[in-house]
Amino acid sequence: MSLREVVLLDGYIQSIYLAIYADKLMLLDGCCRPDVPMVLDYIQTTLQRPISDLKVVVVSHMHPDHAGGASKLRQATGCRIVSAQKAKQWYAGVGGQLMHLVDTGLAYYVAKRQNRRPKNLWYSAHLHPDITLSDGDCIPGFEDWQVFETPGHTDRDLSVFHKPTHQVYTADLIIKLRHKFVAPFPIYDPAAYRQSLEKIKNLQPSKVMMAHGRHLAIDAATFDRLIADAPKYRRTIKDTIIHKLLWRRGKRSLFK
């Protein structure tokens, strides 16, 4: 069965993309925890389909608006979770647990900026996928979709490419803010991030589906600007705090 359409749903703080086939459904990312009832209601009420038609949920990376609803969706529907093939959890160890708390706090901050009512965003720091894939692999049961590793934002970001139509879902690789495109925050590996942008550019996508910025056609010249303007240094919470402390210390020294 061929793809009928990819519908865009307005999630709690991000765009959600649902691939619709006559006999199955796939979510291109794992949503926020409070998005789960809305997604299930859309399947049952709008599509008038059983929730068991949701066969796969892709988790592009482990942030709250991309992984927060995945396990709840699996519990409700029996779907399989697909993620990147990595040896260890993103939020591993004590440092990882702290980072999980910080990232959840950042999601609440984004919700506040968007004037969203506070909702429960808590989700497990550890993901246990049913299927792990590497660069260029096709998604089992949805072989017309191919995953590409697009790290930089984290070490395990996935983009999902529909081969027949050249549509690509890039999660947080590109953020659209009003009239401009920007890099996401954080950036853990600037060199890998630029390579990821180059990889998506080379796919010559007909449409880029973004988690923050909806979906648009992005031409090669815009990709080139994004690559040229991409961060040259790490941009994380820790790096930002250190930079501000050093800046303030240097500023004080000017007045000694």
Secondary structure, DSSP 8 states (H G I E B T S, - for coil): ----EEEEEE-SSSEEEEEE-SS-EEESS---GGGHHHHHHIIIIIS---GGGEEEEE--SSSHHHHTTHHHHHHHH--EEEEE--SS-TT-HHHHHHHHHHHHHHHHHHHHHTT---------S----SEEE-TT-EETTEEEEEEEE--SSSSS-EEEEETTTTEEEEETSSEEETTEEE--S-BS-HHHHHHHHHHHHHT--SEEEETTTEEE---HHHHHHHHHHS-SS-B-HHHHHHHHHHHHHHHHHTT-
